[in-house]
Amino acid sequence: MNAPAEIPVLVVGAGPTGLTAALELSRLGVPVRIVDRAAAASPESRALAVQARTLELLRVRGVGTEMLPLGNKAGAAALYAGGRKLAPIELHRMASDFNYILMLAQSETERLLAERIECQGVKVERGVEVTAVRGLADHAEVTLRSSGGSEESVRAAYVIAADGPHSTLRKSLGLQFPGRTLPHNYVLADLHVDGDIAQDQVSIFLARNGFIALFPMGEGRFRVMATDPDEVAGQMGEPTVEHIQLLYDRVAHIPARLHSMNWSSRFRINSRHMKTLRSGRVFFGGDAAHVHSPAGGQGMNLGIQDMINLTWKLAMVLDGRAKPELLDTYSSERLPVIRKLIRFTEIGTRIFNSTNVLVHAIRIRIAPKALGRNRIQNTAASMFGQLSADYRGGEFGAGDRVPDVDGLYDALDLSALTLFTDDGAALDVARRWDGVVSTRADRGGGWLLVRPDGYLAAAGDAGDVRALERLLERWFVAPV
């Protein structure tokens, strides 16, 4: 084994989470390597839903707009039971330009991200796995083994573990992954559906003996997810199209023929998350840090947003503009978001999965009444789109999502904090923190400090810049 190679950041795992980390770090000028044990990218769609918040963040990073013509937009999620439509969840209510769920195969999301990072000078190193990791005070030492058997020692200032639910890095460091496996059996498939099933909404059919959800991928193709409490699809092997048809026919009232299946699988739901997203020089994100029910199509988006939170902080610490303590806010900010989402998906899973006669009767009666209220519709839509996620109560600043209106995100400095103001006192502070803070004209009378990830850091009235100065002094390094 040769002398250790040195790199500021090593990313382990080339799914959407790891690719987003490499995308952001390379864009910010941080030398990065990204490795993945798989010899090639997976052709399967797996994660499907790209939510509004993810699209907002990726658009200004050169990827989101390219996704739109490749995916299929769903503006609602409709619930059916007893041969009738109960109510829709009106996703078009989301306060975003992307007021829908974009149905796009994960393989396409990964391809777009990989192509973008290649344009930024980084290529995924495939067939390379981690065999050992050792965390030291000022770096991490990682042993990599290629598919040909050769080994390499890498000395990295920081490591990002995005290597999935069976994370080698998490296990090597002896870290726990607490949670539970939910008791229900599921099947998943991508196939074509001939029938009067809407192509612009998610259709969810509820019954006493389970549920089936159809996610429209465009041109008659659907992702189908169904619970199988009676093991209609058996216990072994991949479910056949005939199995899926049986599950559909016993729950859905709209006649349809299922055919031309691309792939299928059976699974149980794990609901788990780490108690901290950091172990010394190693940060965890995506499925390596949290797994949960696929209800609502939230998982991939959560991992992408993990990295949007982490990478700007990492870049500013590495180039000396921020104090190392800033990196601790990654875990403290993201964990409450993760815990809330896991609770949300578990509740939804329990409601949809129940085969109890009483529970089924209650959900049929309650759903139309609840979803007939504007407040509940608005809340549900915002949660689905991950627009309601915030960092309030955290150590770093205000934490509210700043809406991307009137081209605001196009005005952000994605490598530093952006101060929107015309206030002289605030502008004087910004000049003293040049390189940490960029300024943009704003005639609102006060000032707004916005993070590169589109969340509010601080705000104040004209002339009152004490909160601005305190935040900068707490987390950042003033230029000499």
Disulfide bonds with the S-S distance in Angstrom:
none
